[in-house]
């Protein structure tokens, strides 16, 4: 059988990695939503201009 040991450094590293992954996910999600809004903005303005 393999000997698996978990040290305090491993736990801290995993928490730090999970935090970084979550922050990257949130940052990329915000960038995606912002990009989609910027992409849709000209079309929204064109529709508003055509309606008037």
mmCIF file of the N, C-alpha and C atoms, coordinates in Angstrom:
data_MODEL
# 
_entry.id   MODEL 
# 
loop_
_atom_site.group_PDB 
_atom_site.id 
_atom_site.type_symbol 
_atom_site.label_atom_id 
_atom_site.label_alt_id 
_atom_site.label_comp_id 
_atom_site.label_asym_id 
_atom_site.label_entity_id 
_atom_site.label_seq_id 
_atom_site.pdbx_PDB_ins_code 
_atom_site.Cartn_x 
_atom_site.Cartn_y 
_atom_site.Cartn_z 
_atom_site.occupancy 
_atom_site.B_iso_or_equiv 
_atom_site.pdbx_formal_charge 
_atom_site.auth_seq_id 
_atom_site.auth_comp_id 
_atom_site.auth_asym_id 
_atom_site.auth_atom_id 
_atom_site.pdbx_PDB_model_num 
ATOM 1   N N  . UNK A 1 1  ? 0.832   -1.190 0.000   1.00 0.00 ? 1  UNK A N  1 
ATOM 2   C CA . UNK A 1 1  ? 0.000   0.000  0.000   1.00 0.00 ? 1  UNK A CA 1 
ATOM 3   C C  . UNK A 1 1  ? 0.872   1.247  0.000   1.00 0.00 ? 1  UNK A C  1 
ATOM 4   N N  . UNK A 1 2  ? 0.327   2.289  -0.585  1.00 0.00 ? 2  UNK A N  1 
ATOM 5   C CA . UNK A 1 2  ? 1.059   3.542  -0.648  1.00 0.00 ? 2  UNK A CA 1 
ATOM 6   C C  . UNK A 1 2  ? 0.880   4.294  0.665   1.00 0.00 ? 2  UNK A C  1 
ATOM 7   N N  . UNK A 1 3  ? 1.922   4.980  1.044   1.00 0.00 ? 3  UNK A N  1 
ATOM 8   C CA . UNK A 1 3  ? 1.868   5.786  2.253   1.00 0.00 ? 3  UNK A CA 1 
ATOM 9   C C  . UNK A 1 3  ? 1.514   7.215  1.866   1.00 0.00 ? 3  UNK A C  1 
ATOM 10  N N  . UNK A 1 4  ? 0.355   7.665  2.277   1.00 0.00 ? 4  UNK A N  1 
ATOM 11  C CA . UNK A 1 4  ? -0.109  9.015  1.932   1.00 0.00 ? 4  UNK A CA 1 
ATOM 12  C C  . UNK A 1 4  ? -0.099  9.860  3.199   1.00 0.00 ? 4  UNK A C  1 
ATOM 13  N N  . UNK A 1 5  ? 0.683   10.925 3.159   1.00 0.00 ? 5  UNK A N  1 
ATOM 14  C CA . UNK A 1 5  ? 0.724   11.827 4.304   1.00 0.00 ? 5  UNK A CA 1 
ATOM 15  C C  . UNK A 1 5  ? 0.277   13.219 3.856   1.00 0.00 ? 5  UNK A C  1 
ATOM 16  N N  . UNK A 1 6  ? -0.521  13.831 4.692   1.00 0.00 ? 6  UNK A N  1 
ATOM 17  C CA . UNK A 1 6  ? -0.989  15.191 4.423   1.00 0.00 ? 6  UNK A CA 1 
ATOM 18  C C  . UNK A 1 6  ? -0.443  16.079 5.525   1.00 0.00 ? 6  UNK A C  1 
ATOM 19  N N  . UNK A 1 7  ? 0.334   17.051 5.136   1.00 0.00 ? 7  UNK A N  1 
ATOM 20  C CA . UNK A 1 7  ? 0.924   17.965 6.107   1.00 0.00 ? 7  UNK A CA 1 
ATOM 21  C C  . UNK A 1 7  ? 0.149   19.272 6.125   1.00 0.00 ? 7  UNK A C  1 
ATOM 22  N N  . UNK A 1 8  ? 0.461   20.109 7.076   1.00 0.00 ? 8  UNK A N  1 
ATOM 23  C CA . UNK A 1 8  ? -0.204  21.413 7.155   1.00 0.00 ? 8  UNK A CA 1 
ATOM 24  C C  . UNK A 1 8  ? 0.112   22.260 5.926   1.00 0.00 ? 8  UNK A C  1 
ATOM 25  N N  . UNK A 1 9  ? 1.325   22.131 5.390   1.00 0.00 ? 9  UNK A N  1 
ATOM 26  C CA . UNK A 1 9  ? 1.682   22.875 4.178   1.00 0.00 ? 9  UNK A CA 1 
ATOM 27  C C  . UNK A 1 9  ? 0.807   22.467 3.005   1.00 0.00 ? 9  UNK A C  1 
ATOM 28  N N  . UNK A 1 10 ? 0.499   21.171 2.893   1.00 0.00 ? 10 UNK A N  1 
ATOM 29  C CA . UNK A 1 10 ? -0.374  20.696 1.815   1.00 0.00 ? 10 UNK A CA 1 
ATOM 30  C C  . UNK A 1 10 ? -1.768  21.297 1.954   1.00 0.00 ? 10 UNK A C  1 
ATOM 31  N N  . UNK A 1 11 ? -2.270  21.361 3.162   1.00 0.00 ? 11 UNK A N  1 
ATOM 32  C CA . UNK A 1 11 ? -3.613  21.918 3.393   1.00 0.00 ? 11 UNK A CA 1 
ATOM 33  C C  . UNK A 1 11 ? -3.630  23.396 3.038   1.00 0.00 ? 11 UNK A C  1 
ATOM 34  N N  . UNK A 1 12 ? -2.604  24.140 3.470   1.00 0.00 ? 12 UNK A N  1 
ATOM 35  C CA . UNK A 1 12 ? -2.534  25.569 3.146   1.00 0.00 ? 12 UNK A CA 1 
ATOM 36  C C  . UNK A 1 12 ? -2.420  25.783 1.641   1.00 0.00 ? 12 UNK A C  1 
ATOM 37  N N  . UNK A 1 13 ? -1.612  24.964 0.986   1.00 0.00 ? 13 UNK A N  1 
ATOM 38  C CA . UNK A 1 13 ? -1.426  25.086 -0.461  1.00 0.00 ? 13 UNK A CA 1 
ATOM 39  C C  . UNK A 1 13 ? -2.741  24.802 -1.191  1.00 0.00 ? 13 UNK A C  1 
ATOM 40  N N  . UNK A 1 14 ? -3.490  23.796 -0.731  1.00 0.00 ? 14 UNK A N  1 
ATOM 41  C CA . UNK A 1 14 ? -4.766  23.483 -1.372  1.00 0.00 ? 14 UNK A CA 1 
ATOM 42  C C  . UNK A 1 14 ? -5.770  24.600 -1.188  1.00 0.00 ? 14 UNK A C  1 
ATOM 43  N N  . UNK A 1 15 ? -5.822  25.192 0.000   1.00 0.00 ? 15 UNK A N  1 
ATOM 44  C CA . UNK A 1 15 ? -6.736  26.309 0.236   1.00 0.00 ? 15 UNK A CA 1 
ATOM 45  C C  . UNK A 1 15 ? -6.357  27.500 -0.638  1.00 0.00 ? 15 UNK A C  1 
ATOM 46  N N  . UNK A 1 16 ? -5.054  27.768 -0.743  1.00 0.00 ? 16 UNK A N  1 
ATOM 47  C CA . UNK A 1 16 ? -4.570  28.880 -1.556  1.00 0.00 ? 16 UNK A CA 1 
ATOM 48  C C  . UNK A 1 16 ? -4.874  28.632 -3.032  1.00 0.00 ? 16 UNK A C  1 
ATOM 49  N N  . UNK A 1 17 ? -4.696  27.411 -3.479  1.00 0.00 ? 17 UNK A N  1 
ATOM 50  C CA . UNK A 1 17 ? -4.982  27.070 -4.873  1.00 0.00 ? 17 UNK A CA 1 
ATOM 51  C C  . UNK A 1 17 ? -6.472  27.193 -5.148  1.00 0.00 ? 17 UNK A C  1 
ATOM 52  N N  . UNK A 1 18 ? -7.309  26.735 -4.220  1.00 0.00 ? 18 UNK A N  1 
ATOM 53  C CA . UNK A 1 18 ? -8.753  26.822 -4.406  1.00 0.00 ? 18 UNK A CA 1 
ATOM 54  C C  . UNK A 1 18 ? -9.195  28.281 -4.447  1.00 0.00 ? 18 UNK A C  1 
ATOM 55  N N  . UNK A 1 19 ? -8.618  29.116 -3.599  1.00 0.00 ? 19 UNK A N  1 
ATOM 56  C CA . UNK A 1 19 ? -8.959  30.537 -3.591  1.00 0.00 ? 19 UNK A CA 1 
ATOM 57  C C  . UNK A 1 19 ? -8.569  31.188 -4.909  1.00 0.00 ? 19 UNK A C  1 
ATOM 58  N N  . UNK A 1 20 ? -7.366  30.878 -5.405  1.00 0.00 ? 20 UNK A N  1 
ATOM 59  C CA . UNK A 1 20 ? -6.926  31.445 -6.683  1.00 0.00 ? 20 UNK A CA 1 
ATOM 60  C C  . UNK A 1 20 ? -7.834  30.982 -7.820  1.00 0.00 ? 20 UNK A C  1 
ATOM 61  N N  . UNK A 1 21 ? -8.210  29.715 -7.807  1.00 0.00 ? 21 UNK A N  1 
ATOM 62  C CA . UNK A 1 21 ? -9.084  29.191 -8.858  1.00 0.00 ? 21 UNK A CA 1 
ATOM 63  C C  . UNK A 1 21 ? -10.442 29.890 -8.826  1.00 0.00 ? 21 UNK A C  1 
ATOM 64  N N  . UNK A 1 22 ? -10.971 30.099 -7.638  1.00 0.00 ? 22 UNK A N  1 
ATOM 65  C CA . UNK A 1 22 ? -12.267 30.767 -7.503  1.00 0.00 ? 22 UNK A CA 1 
ATOM 66  C C  . UNK A 1 22 ? -12.169 32.212 -7.966  1.00 0.00 ? 22 UNK A C  1 
ATOM 67  N N  . UNK A 1 23 ? -11.100 32.890 -7.608  1.00 0.00 ? 23 UNK A N  1 
ATOM 68  C CA . UNK A 1 23 ? -10.932 34.277 -8.034  1.00 0.00 ? 23 UNK A CA 1 
ATOM 69  C C  . UNK A 1 23 ? -10.784 34.377 -9.554  1.00 0.00 ? 23 UNK A C  1 
ATOM 70  N N  . UNK A 1 24 ? -10.043 33.448 -10.150 1.00 0.00 ? 24 UNK A N  1 
ATOM 71  C CA . UNK A 1 24 ? -9.912  33.433 -11.610 1.00 0.00 ? 24 UNK A CA 1 
ATOM 72  C C  . UNK A 1 24 ? -11.267 33.191 -12.266 1.00 0.00 ? 24 UNK A C  1 
ATOM 73  N N  . UNK A 1 25 ? -12.056 32.268 -11.704 1.00 0.00 ? 25 UNK A N  1 
ATOM 74  C CA . UNK A 1 25 ? -13.378 31.985 -12.259 1.00 0.00 ? 25 UNK A CA 1 
ATOM 75  C C  . UNK A 1 25 ? -14.255 33.230 -12.217 1.00 0.00 ? 25 UNK A C  1 
ATOM 76  N N  . UNK A 1 26 ? -14.268 33.911 -11.079 1.00 0.00 ? 26 UNK A N  1 
ATOM 77  C CA . UNK A 1 26 ? -15.090 35.124 -10.936 1.00 0.00 ? 26 UNK A CA 1 
ATOM 78  C C  . UNK A 1 26 ? -14.601 36.212 -11.883 1.00 0.00 ? 26 UNK A C  1 
ATOM 79  N N  . UNK A 1 27 ? -13.297 36.404 -11.971 1.00 0.00 ? 27 UNK A N  1 
ATOM 80  C CA . UNK A 1 27 ? -12.749 37.446 -12.843 1.00 0.00 ? 27 UNK A CA 1 
ATOM 81  C C  . UNK A 1 27 ? -13.081 37.166 -14.310 1.00 0.00 ? 27 UNK A C  1 
ATOM 82  N N  . UNK A 1 28 ? -12.918 35.920 -14.745 1.00 0.00 ? 28 UNK A N  1 
ATOM 83  C CA . UNK A 1 28 ? -13.213 35.593 -16.140 1.00 0.00 ? 28 UNK A CA 1 
ATOM 84  C C  . UNK A 1 28 ? -14.708 35.661 -16.426 1.00 0.00 ? 28 UNK A C  1 
ATOM 85  N N  . UNK A 1 29 ? -15.525 35.282 -15.432 1.00 0.00 ? 29 UNK A N  1 
ATOM 86  C CA . UNK A 1 29 ? -16.976 35.383 -15.608 1.00 0.00 ? 29 UNK A CA 1 
ATOM 87  C C  . UNK A 1 29 ? -17.376 36.843 -15.776 1.00 0.00 ? 29 UNK A C  1 
ATOM 88  N N  . UNK A 1 30 ? -16.833 37.716 -14.934 1.00 0.00 ? 30 UNK A N  1 
ATOM 89  C CA . UNK A 1 30 ? -17.132 39.156 -15.042 1.00 0.00 ? 30 UNK A CA 1 
ATOM 90  C C  . UNK A 1 30 ? -16.664 39.711 -16.385 1.00 0.00 ? 30 UNK A C  1 
ATOM 91  N N  . UNK A 1 31 ? -15.499 39.295 -16.829 1.00 0.00 ? 31 UNK A N  1 
ATOM 92  C CA . UNK A 1 31 ? -14.997 39.757 -18.128 1.00 0.00 ? 31 UNK A CA 1 
ATOM 93  C C  . UNK A 1 31 ? -15.903 39.269 -19.260 1.00 0.00 ? 31 UNK A C  1 
ATOM 94  N N  . UNK A 1 32 ? -16.401 38.063 -19.156 1.00 0.00 ? 32 UNK A N  1 
ATOM 95  C CA . UNK A 1 32 ? -17.300 37.531 -20.172 1.00 0.00 ? 32 UNK A CA 1 
ATOM 96  C C  . UNK A 1 32 ? -18.627 38.264 -20.208 1.00 0.00 ? 32 UNK A C  1 
ATOM 97  N N  . UNK A 1 33 ? -19.187 38.514 -19.042 1.00 0.00 ? 33 UNK A N  1 
ATOM 98  C CA . UNK A 1 33 ? -20.459 39.250 -18.977 1.00 0.00 ? 33 UNK A CA 1 
ATOM 99  C C  . UNK A 1 33 ? -20.262 40.671 -19.494 1.00 0.00 ? 33 UNK A C  1 
ATOM 100 N N  . UNK A 1 34 ? -19.183 41.315 -19.088 1.00 0.00 ? 34 UNK A N  1 
ATOM 101 C CA . UNK A 1 34 ? -18.899 42.671 -19.564 1.00 0.00 ? 34 UNK A CA 1 
ATOM 102 C C  . UNK A 1 34 ? -18.694 42.705 -21.068 1.00 0.00 ? 34 UNK A C  1 
ATOM 103 N N  . UNK A 1 35 ? -17.985 41.729 -21.592 1.00 0.00 ? 35 UNK A N  1 
ATOM 104 C CA . UNK A 1 35 ? -17.777 41.659 -23.040 1.00 0.00 ? 35 UNK A CA 1 
ATOM 105 C C  . UNK A 1 35 ? -19.077 41.453 -23.791 1.00 0.00 ? 35 UNK A C  1 
ATOM 106 N N  . UNK A 1 36 ? -19.942 40.613 -23.264 1.00 0.00 ? 36 UNK A N  1 
ATOM 107 C CA . UNK A 1 36 ? -21.238 40.384 -23.914 1.00 0.00 ? 36 UNK A CA 1 
ATOM 108 C C  . UNK A 1 36 ? -22.083 41.656 -23.899 1.00 0.00 ? 36 UNK A C  1 
ATOM 109 N N  . UNK A 1 37 ? -22.031 42.389 -22.790 1.00 0.00 ? 37 UNK A N  1 
ATOM 110 C CA . UNK A 1 37 ? -22.800 43.639 -22.707 1.00 0.00 ? 37 UNK A CA 1 
ATOM 111 C C  . UNK A 1 37 ? -22.253 44.671 -23.694 1.00 0.00 ? 37 UNK A C  1 
ATOM 112 N N  . UNK A 1 38 ? -20.933 44.765 -23.793 1.00 0.00 ? 38 UNK A N  1 
ATOM 113 C CA . UNK A 1 38 ? -20.340 45.706 -24.740 1.00 0.00 ? 38 UNK A CA 1 
ATOM 114 C C  . UNK A 1 38 ? -20.645 45.316 -26.184 1.00 0.00 ? 38 UNK A C  1 
ATOM 115 N N  . UNK A 1 39 ? -20.712 44.037 -26.438 1.00 0.00 ? 39 UNK A N  1 
ATOM 116 C CA . UNK A 1 39 ? -21.037 43.570 -27.783 1.00 0.00 ? 39 UNK A CA 1 
ATOM 117 C C  . UNK A 1 39 ? -22.494 43.887 -28.127 1.00 0.00 ? 39 UNK A C  1 
ATOM 118 N N  . UNK A 1 40 ? -23.384 43.801 -27.153 1.00 0.00 ? 40 UNK A N  1 
ATOM 119 C CA . UNK A 1 40 ? -24.807 44.034 -27.392 1.00 0.00 ? 40 UNK A CA 1 
ATOM 120 C C  . UNK A 1 40 ? -25.159 45.518 -27.410 1.00 0.00 ? 40 UNK A C  1 
ATOM 121 N N  . UNK A 1 41 ? -24.334 46.358 -26.811 1.00 0.00 ? 41 UNK A N  1 
ATOM 122 C CA . UNK A 1 41 ? -24.651 47.782 -26.690 1.00 0.00 ? 41 UNK A CA 1 
ATOM 123 C C  . UNK A 1 41 ? -24.899 48.478 -28.028 1.00 0.00 ? 41 UNK A C  1 
ATOM 124 N N  . UNK A 1 42 ? -24.066 48.325 -29.042 1.00 0.00 ? 42 UNK A N  1 
ATOM 125 C CA . UNK A 1 42 ? -24.339 49.014 -30.312 1.00 0.00 ? 42 UNK A CA 1 
ATOM 126 C C  . UNK A 1 42 ? -25.676 48.596 -30.933 1.00 0.00 ? 42 UNK A C  1 
ATOM 127 N N  . UNK A 1 43 ? -26.029 47.329 -30.815 1.00 0.00 ? 43 UNK A N  1 
ATOM 128 C CA . UNK A 1 43 ? -27.299 46.869 -31.368 1.00 0.00 ? 43 UNK A CA 1 
ATOM 129 C C  . UNK A 1 43 ? -28.476 47.473 -30.607 1.00 0.00 ? 43 UNK A C  1 
ATOM 130 N N  . UNK A 1 44 ? -28.333 47.570 -29.294 1.00 0.00 ? 44 UNK A N  1 
ATOM 131 C CA . UNK A 1 44 ? -29.385 48.193 -28.486 1.00 0.00 ? 44 UNK A CA 1 
ATOM 132 C C  . UNK A 1 44 ? -29.561 49.656 -28.892 1.00 0.00 ? 44 UNK A C  1 
ATOM 133 N N  . UNK A 1 45 ? -28.433 50.352 -29.067 1.00 0.00 ? 45 UNK A N  1 
ATOM 134 C CA . UNK A 1 45 ? -28.516 51.763 -29.462 1.00 0.00 ? 45 UNK A CA 1 
ATOM 135 C C  . UNK A 1 45 ? -29.101 51.921 -30.866 1.00 0.00 ? 45 UNK A C  1 
ATOM 136 N N  . UNK A 1 46 ? -28.771 51.018 -31.775 1.00 0.00 ? 46 UNK A N  1 
ATOM 137 C CA . UNK A 1 46 ? -29.342 51.077 -33.118 1.00 0.00 ? 46 UNK A CA 1 
ATOM 138 C C  . UNK A 1 46 ? -30.855 50.853 -33.090 1.00 0.00 ? 46 UNK A C  1 
ATOM 139 N N  . UNK A 1 47 ? -31.304 49.923 -32.285 1.00 0.00 ? 47 UNK A N  1 
ATOM 140 C CA . UNK A 1 47 ? -32.737 49.660 -32.190 1.00 0.00 ? 47 UNK A CA 1 
ATOM 141 C C  . UNK A 1 47 ? -33.455 50.859 -31.585 1.00 0.00 ? 47 UNK A C  1 
ATOM 142 N N  . UNK A 1 48 ? -32.859 51.469 -30.562 1.00 0.00 ? 48 UNK A N  1 
ATOM 143 C CA . UNK A 1 48 ? -33.470 52.653 -29.959 1.00 0.00 ? 48 UNK A CA 1 
ATOM 144 C C  . UNK A 1 48 ? -33.519 53.803 -30.957 1.00 0.00 ? 48 UNK A C  1 
ATOM 145 N N  . UNK A 1 49 ? -32.461 53.972 -31.746 1.00 0.00 ? 49 UNK A N  1 
ATOM 146 C CA . UNK A 1 49 ? -32.424 55.063 -32.724 1.00 0.00 ? 49 UNK A CA 1 
ATOM 147 C C  . UNK A 1 49 ? -33.458 54.821 -33.828 1.00 0.00 ? 49 UNK A C  1 
ATOM 148 N N  . UNK A 1 50 ? -33.650 53.582 -34.208 1.00 0.00 ? 50 UNK A N  1 
ATOM 149 C CA . UNK A 1 50 ? -34.615 53.268 -35.259 1.00 0.00 ? 50 UNK A CA 1 
ATOM 150 C C  . UNK A 1 50 ? -36.048 53.426 -34.756 1.00 0.00 ? 50 UNK A C  1 
ATOM 151 N N  . UNK A 1 51 ? -36.249 53.229 -33.464 1.00 0.00 ? 51 UNK A N  1 
ATOM 152 C CA . UNK A 1 51 ? -37.599 53.321 -32.900 1.00 0.00 ? 51 UNK A CA 1 
ATOM 153 C C  . UNK A 1 51 ? -38.062 54.777 -32.795 1.00 0.00 ? 51 UNK A C  1 
ATOM 154 N N  . UNK A 1 52 ? -37.142 55.702 -32.730 1.00 0.00 ? 52 UNK A N  1 
ATOM 155 C CA . UNK A 1 52 ? -37.537 57.107 -32.584 1.00 0.00 ? 52 UNK A CA 1 
ATOM 156 C C  . UNK A 1 52 ? -37.743 57.738 -33.889 1.00 0.00 ? 52 UNK A C  1 
# 
